[in-house]
Protein backbone atom coordinates (compact mmCIF):
# COMPACT_ATOMS: atom_id res chain seq x y z
CA UNK A 1 0.00 0.00 0.00
CA UNK A 2 1.36 3.39 -0.88
CA UNK A 3 0.97 6.61 1.05
CA UNK A 4 -2.25 7.56 -0.69
CA UNK A 5 -5.03 9.21 1.21
CA UNK A 6 -7.95 6.77 1.34
CA UNK A 7 -11.53 7.94 1.00
CA UNK A 8 -14.77 6.34 2.09
CA UNK A 9 -16.98 4.97 -0.65
CA UNK A 10 -20.22 6.91 -1.08
CA UNK A 11 -23.44 5.17 -0.13
CA UNK A 12 -22.14 3.58 3.07
CA UNK A 13 -24.55 4.27 5.91
CA UNK A 14 -23.04 4.63 9.37
CA UNK A 15 -24.34 4.87 12.90
CA UNK A 16 -22.44 5.33 16.15
CA UNK A 17 -23.29 2.95 18.96
CA UNK A 18 -21.24 3.90 21.98
CA UNK A 19 -17.55 3.62 21.11
CA UNK A 20 -18.30 1.51 18.05
CA UNK A 21 -19.62 2.35 14.61
CA UNK A 22 -21.90 0.27 12.44
CA UNK A 23 -21.43 0.52 8.70
CA UNK A 24 -24.05 -0.70 6.28
CA UNK A 25 -23.14 -1.30 2.68
CA UNK A 26 -26.34 -1.02 0.67
CA UNK A 27 -24.54 -2.31 -2.41
CA UNK A 28 -23.14 -5.37 -0.66
CA UNK A 29 -26.06 -5.70 1.76
CA UNK A 30 -23.61 -6.18 4.60
CA UNK A 31 -23.20 -4.76 8.09
CA UNK A 32 -19.76 -4.16 9.57
CA UNK A 33 -18.93 -3.25 13.17
CA UNK A 34 -15.87 -1.10 13.85
CA UNK A 35 -14.19 -0.88 17.23
CA UNK A 36 -13.01 2.50 18.50
CA UNK A 37 -9.64 2.31 16.72
CA UNK A 38 -11.12 1.24 13.38
CA UNK A 39 -13.80 3.91 13.87
CA UNK A 40 -11.10 6.60 14.07
CA UNK A 41 -9.39 5.22 10.97
CA UNK A 42 -12.77 5.26 9.15
CA UNK A 43 -13.33 8.88 10.17
CA UNK A 44 -9.89 9.79 8.81
CA UNK A 45 -10.63 8.16 5.43
CA UNK A 46 -11.63 11.53 4.03
CA UNK A 47 -9.07 11.84 1.25
CA UNK A 48 -6.97 14.18 3.38
CA UNK A 49 -5.12 11.80 5.72
CA UNK A 50 -2.37 9.29 4.91
CA UNK A 51 -1.80 6.10 6.88
CA UNK A 52 1.12 7.83 8.65
CA UNK A 53 -1.20 10.65 9.77
CA UNK A 54 -3.72 8.05 10.94
CA UNK A 55 -0.99 6.40 12.99
CA UNK A 56 -0.21 9.74 14.65
CA UNK A 57 -3.90 10.29 15.45
CA UNK A 58 -4.19 6.84 17.04
CA UNK A 59 -1.05 7.38 19.13
CA UNK A 60 -2.44 10.75 20.27
CA UNK A 61 -5.88 9.40 21.20
CA UNK A 62 -5.10 5.96 22.64
CA UNK A 63 -2.53 4.70 25.12
CA UNK A 64 -0.11 2.73 22.95
CA UNK A 65 3.50 1.97 23.68
CA UNK A 66 6.29 2.96 21.34
CA UNK A 67 6.99 -0.64 20.31
CA UNK A 68 3.44 -1.31 19.14
CA UNK A 69 3.13 -1.67 15.33
CA UNK A 70 0.42 0.96 14.91
CA UNK A 71 1.24 1.68 11.25
CA UNK A 72 0.91 -2.04 10.51
CA UNK A 73 -2.47 -2.09 12.25
CA UNK A 74 -3.59 0.98 10.28
CA UNK A 75 -2.55 -0.60 6.99
CA UNK A 76 -4.26 -3.91 7.80
CA UNK A 77 -7.44 -2.06 8.76
CA UNK A 78 -7.36 -0.05 5.53
CA UNK A 79 -6.81 -3.22 3.51
CA UNK A 80 -9.77 -4.86 5.25
CA UNK A 81 -12.02 -1.85 4.66
CA UNK A 82 -10.98 -1.83 1.03
CA UNK A 83 -11.49 -5.59 0.60
CA UNK A 84 -15.01 -5.22 2.03
CA UNK A 85 -15.79 -2.58 -0.61
CA UNK A 86 -16.03 0.29 1.88
CA UNK A 87 -13.26 2.47 0.42
CA UNK A 88 -12.66 3.94 -2.98
CA UNK A 89 -9.76 2.21 -4.79
CA UNK A 90 -6.36 3.55 -3.71
N, CA, C and O of each residue as an XYZ file, in Angstrom:
360
protein
N       0.856     -1.177      0.000
C       0.000      0.000      0.000
C       0.897      1.232      0.000
O       1.865      1.310      0.757
N       0.572      2.166     -0.834
C       1.363      3.386     -0.885
C       0.831      4.401      0.123
O      -0.073      4.097      0.902
N       1.384      5.581      0.102
C       0.965      6.607      1.054
C      -0.173      7.461      0.501
O      -0.209      8.672      0.719
N      -1.086      6.836     -0.203
C      -2.247      7.562     -0.694
C      -3.122      7.973      0.493
O      -2.877      7.598      1.639
N      -4.113      8.729      0.181
C      -5.028      9.214      1.210
C      -6.407      8.613      0.934
O      -7.174      9.139      0.128
N      -6.709      7.506      1.614
C      -7.951      6.771      1.340
C      -9.201      7.618      1.572
O      -9.207      8.565      2.358
N     -10.255      7.237      0.857
C     -11.528      7.938      0.999
C     -12.656      6.915      1.061
O     -12.655      5.902      0.361
N     -13.617      7.222      1.929
C     -14.773      6.344      2.088
C     -15.582      6.290      0.790
O     -15.693      7.281      0.067
N     -16.133      5.136      0.518
C     -16.978      4.968     -0.652
C     -18.332      5.609     -0.355
O     -18.860      5.450      0.745
N     -18.899      6.329     -1.317
C     -20.220      6.909     -1.081
C     -21.273      5.800     -0.951
O     -21.103      4.695     -1.465
N     -22.338      6.119     -0.266
C     -23.436      5.166     -0.129
C     -23.292      4.207      1.037
O     -24.091      3.280      1.171
N     -22.294      4.406      1.880
C     -22.138      3.579      3.075
C     -22.827      4.310      4.224
O     -22.446      5.423      4.586
N     -23.821      3.681      4.778
C     -24.545      4.270      5.908
C     -23.796      3.939      7.185
O     -23.269      2.836      7.329
N     -23.743      4.891      8.118
C     -23.045      4.631      9.370
C     -23.841      5.156     10.553
O     -24.583      6.133     10.454
N     -23.662      4.476     11.665
C     -24.336      4.874     12.900
C     -23.413      4.548     14.061
O     -22.885      3.441     14.164
N     -23.227      5.540     14.942
C     -22.439      5.329     16.152
C     -23.282      4.636     17.199
O     -24.443      4.980     17.422
N     -22.672      3.649     17.837
C     -23.292      2.951     18.959
C     -22.225      2.870     20.035
O     -21.379      1.975     20.029
N     -22.279      3.819     20.957
C     -21.241      3.899     21.985
C     -19.905      4.211     21.344
O     -19.791      5.152     20.559
N     -18.887      3.421     21.678
C     -17.552      3.621     21.114
C     -17.378      2.939     19.767
O     -16.321      3.057     19.146
N     -18.387      2.237     19.312
C     -18.304      1.510     18.054
C     -19.101      2.226     16.968
O     -19.902      3.120     17.242
N     -18.858      1.809     15.737
C     -19.616      2.351     14.614
C     -20.082      1.182     13.754
O     -19.319      0.267     13.442
N     -21.354      1.241     13.381
C     -21.902      0.268     12.444
C     -21.880      0.874     11.055
O     -22.275      2.023     10.861
N     -21.415      0.094     10.090
C     -21.430      0.516      8.698
C     -22.342     -0.438      7.946
O     -22.291     -1.653      8.141
N     -23.170      0.123      7.090
C     -24.050     -0.705      6.275
C     -23.790     -0.397      4.817
O     -23.952      0.734      4.358
N     -23.386     -1.422      4.107
C     -23.142     -1.303      2.679
C     -24.407     -1.720      1.949
O     -24.740     -2.903      1.878
N     -25.108     -0.730      1.407
C     -26.343     -1.016      0.675
C     -26.027     -1.900     -0.523
O     -26.745     -2.858     -0.811
N     -24.938     -1.563     -1.222
C     -24.537     -2.307     -2.408
C     -24.260     -3.772     -2.085
O     -24.732     -4.669     -2.784
N     -23.503     -4.005     -1.037
C     -23.135     -5.368     -0.655
C     -24.110     -6.013      0.305
O     -23.997     -7.200      0.612
N     -25.077     -5.228      0.786
C     -26.062     -5.704      1.760
C     -25.377     -6.372      2.944
O     -25.736     -7.475      3.357
N     -24.374     -5.667      3.481
C     -23.610     -6.179      4.603
C     -23.524     -5.133      5.706
O     -23.558     -3.929      5.452
N     -23.413     -5.623      6.933
C     -23.201     -4.757      8.089
C     -21.828     -5.069      8.660
O     -21.444     -6.231      8.792
N     -21.097     -4.020      8.995
C     -19.763     -4.156      9.571
C     -19.719     -3.366     10.878
O     -20.257     -2.262     10.961
N     -19.085     -3.928     11.883
C     -18.929     -3.251     13.169
C     -17.467     -2.874     13.351
O     -16.577     -3.716     13.234
N     -17.231     -1.601     13.639
C     -15.867     -1.105     13.855
C     -15.653     -0.809     15.326
O     -16.501     -0.192     15.970
N     -14.522     -1.247     15.859
C     -14.186     -0.877     17.234
C     -13.706      0.580     17.241
O     -13.675      1.231     16.197
N     -13.341      1.076     18.395
C     -13.008      2.498     18.503
C     -11.785      2.887     17.661
O     -11.733      3.996     17.130
N     -10.816      1.998     17.536
C      -9.641      2.311     16.723
C      -9.997      2.318     15.241
O      -9.632      3.247     14.520
N     -10.701      1.298     14.786
C     -11.124      1.242     13.381
C     -12.090      2.384     13.063
O     -12.105      2.893     11.943
N     -12.890      2.783     14.044
C     -13.801      3.914     13.867
C     -13.011      5.194     13.574
O     -13.383      5.966     12.690
N     -11.929      5.417     14.311
C     -11.098      6.596     14.071
C     -10.462      6.533     12.681
O     -10.426      7.535     11.967
N      -9.969      5.372     12.305
C      -9.394      5.222     10.968
C     -10.453      5.524      9.915
O     -10.174      6.232      8.947
N     -11.666      4.998     10.089
C     -12.766      5.257      9.151
C     -13.036      6.761      9.029
O     -13.205      7.287      7.929
N     -13.073      7.438     10.175
C     -13.331      8.881     10.169
C     -12.237      9.634      9.406
O     -12.507     10.656      8.775
N     -11.015      9.131      9.466
C      -9.892      9.793      8.812
C      -9.761      9.414      7.330
O      -8.890      9.932      6.632
N     -10.612      8.524      6.861
C     -10.628      8.163      5.434
C     -11.464      9.202      4.686
O     -12.551      8.914      4.185
N     -10.925     10.401      4.631
C     -11.635     11.527      4.029
C     -10.892     12.092      2.826
O     -11.241     13.154      2.313
N      -9.861     11.371      2.380
C      -9.071     11.836      1.252
C      -8.026     12.867      1.636
O      -7.318     13.384      0.772
N      -7.920     13.171      2.919
C      -6.970     14.182      3.379
C      -5.903     13.629      4.316
O      -4.948     14.331      4.649
N      -6.054     12.375      4.746
C      -5.122     11.800      5.718
C      -4.445     10.554      5.151
O      -5.104      9.679      4.589
N      -3.138     10.485      5.302
C      -2.374      9.295      4.915
C      -2.372      8.303      6.072
O      -2.800      8.629      7.179
N      -1.890      7.096      5.810
C      -1.803      6.104      6.881
C      -0.854      6.577      7.988
O      -1.082      6.279      9.160
N       0.195      7.301      7.635
C       1.115      7.830      8.652
C       0.410      8.845      9.549
O       0.638      8.870     10.759
N      -0.435      9.672      8.965
C      -1.196     10.647      9.767
C      -2.229      9.938     10.639
O      -2.518     10.384     11.749
N      -2.784      8.841     10.141
C      -3.720      8.048     10.935
C      -3.009      7.425     12.127
O      -3.553      7.377     13.231
N      -1.788      6.949     11.895
C      -0.993      6.397     12.993
C      -0.777      7.457     14.078
O      -0.932      7.169     15.265
N      -0.424      8.663     13.680
C      -0.206      9.738     14.648
C      -1.478     10.025     15.440
O      -1.418     10.243     16.650
N      -2.624     10.026     14.771
C      -3.896     10.290     15.451
C      -4.215      9.198     16.465
O      -4.708      9.486     17.556
N      -3.939      7.957     16.114
C      -4.186      6.842     17.038
C      -3.263      6.946     18.242
O      -3.700      6.762     19.377
N      -1.995      7.239     18.005
C      -1.049      7.381     19.127
C      -1.448      8.543     20.040
O      -1.239      8.481     21.251
N      -2.020      9.600     19.461
C      -2.440     10.750     20.268
C      -3.698     10.449     21.073
O      -3.851     10.957     22.184
N      -4.599      9.633     20.535
C      -5.882      9.396     21.202
C      -5.861      8.213     22.153
O      -6.549      8.233     23.173
N      -5.087      7.184     21.841
C      -5.101      5.959     22.637
C      -3.751      5.742     23.307
O      -2.722      6.218     22.826
N      -3.767      5.024     24.415
C      -2.530      4.704     25.122
C      -1.870      3.510     24.435
O      -2.265      2.363     24.646
N      -0.865      3.793     23.614
C      -0.108      2.729     22.953
C       1.363      2.930     23.251
O       1.845      4.059     23.348
N       2.065      1.825     23.395
C       3.495      1.968     23.676
C       4.259      2.158     22.374
O       3.750      1.881     21.288
N       5.469      2.628     22.504
C       6.294      2.957     21.337
C       6.597      1.745     20.465
O       6.789      1.888     19.257
N       6.643      0.559     21.055
C       6.988     -0.638     20.308
C       5.810     -1.215     19.517
O       6.004     -2.062     18.645
N       4.618     -0.769     19.812
C       3.437     -1.313     19.136
C       3.444     -0.919     17.657
O       3.736      0.226     17.312
N       3.118     -1.882     16.788
C       3.128     -1.674     15.333
C       1.818     -1.028     14.888
O       0.980     -1.671     14.257
N       1.655      0.246     15.223
C       0.423      0.960     14.910
C       0.268      1.141     13.397
O      -0.832      0.975     12.872
N       1.339      1.475     12.696
C       1.236      1.675     11.252
C       0.826      0.371     10.565
O       0.060      0.389      9.601
N       1.325     -0.738     11.050
C       0.914     -2.043     10.511
C      -0.571     -2.287     10.741
O      -1.273     -2.778      9.857
N      -1.044     -1.939     11.939
C      -2.469     -2.093     12.247
C      -3.319     -1.186     11.356
O      -4.371     -1.603     10.869
N      -2.869      0.045     11.143
C      -3.595      0.978     10.276
C      -3.681      0.404      8.866
O      -4.751      0.393      8.257
N      -2.571     -0.063      8.362
C      -2.553     -0.599      6.992
C      -3.433     -1.833      6.859
O      -4.142     -1.982      5.864
N      -3.395     -2.717      7.845
C      -4.258     -3.908      7.800
C      -5.730     -3.517      7.851
O      -6.559     -4.103      7.154
N      -6.053     -2.525      8.678
C      -7.436     -2.063      8.759
C      -7.878     -1.451      7.434
O      -8.986     -1.716      6.970
N      -7.029     -0.641      6.826
C      -7.359     -0.049      5.531
C      -7.546     -1.129      4.465
O      -8.463     -1.048      3.648
N      -6.684     -2.128      4.475
C      -6.807     -3.220      3.512
C      -8.118     -3.975      3.714
O      -8.770     -4.360      2.744
N      -8.502     -4.187      4.966
C      -9.768     -4.862      5.254
C     -10.952     -4.024      4.794
O     -11.872     -4.543      4.162
N     -10.934     -2.729      5.106
C     -12.022     -1.848      4.663
C     -12.134     -1.848      3.143
O     -13.233     -1.879      2.590
N     -10.989     -1.813      2.480
C     -10.979     -1.835      1.026
C     -11.508     -3.160      0.480
O     -12.301     -3.181     -0.461
N     -11.062     -4.262      1.078
C     -11.489     -5.588      0.596
C     -12.996     -5.810      0.808
O     -13.618     -6.600      0.098
N     -13.566     -5.115      1.780
C     -15.010     -5.215      2.034
C     -15.805     -4.263      1.139
O     -17.034     -4.224      1.203
N     -15.100     -3.496      0.306
C     -15.787     -2.578     -0.608
C     -16.258     -1.289      0.044
O     -17.197     -0.656     -0.438
N     -15.610     -0.892      1.141
C     -16.027      0.293      1.877
C     -15.220      1.542      1.526
O     -15.601      2.655      1.888
N     -14.111      1.354      0.824
C     -13.257      2.475      0.423
C     -13.161      2.546     -1.086
O     -13.286      1.542     -1.787
N     -12.935      3.764     -1.571
C     -12.656      3.940     -2.984
C     -11.302      3.277     -3.270
O     -10.464      3.194     -2.371
N     -11.073      2.811     -4.487
C      -9.760      2.214     -4.794
C      -8.634      3.212     -4.528
O      -8.756      4.401     -4.823
N      -7.540      2.708     -3.968
C      -6.362      3.549     -3.705
C      -5.121      2.770     -3.972
O      -4.018      3.293     -3.813
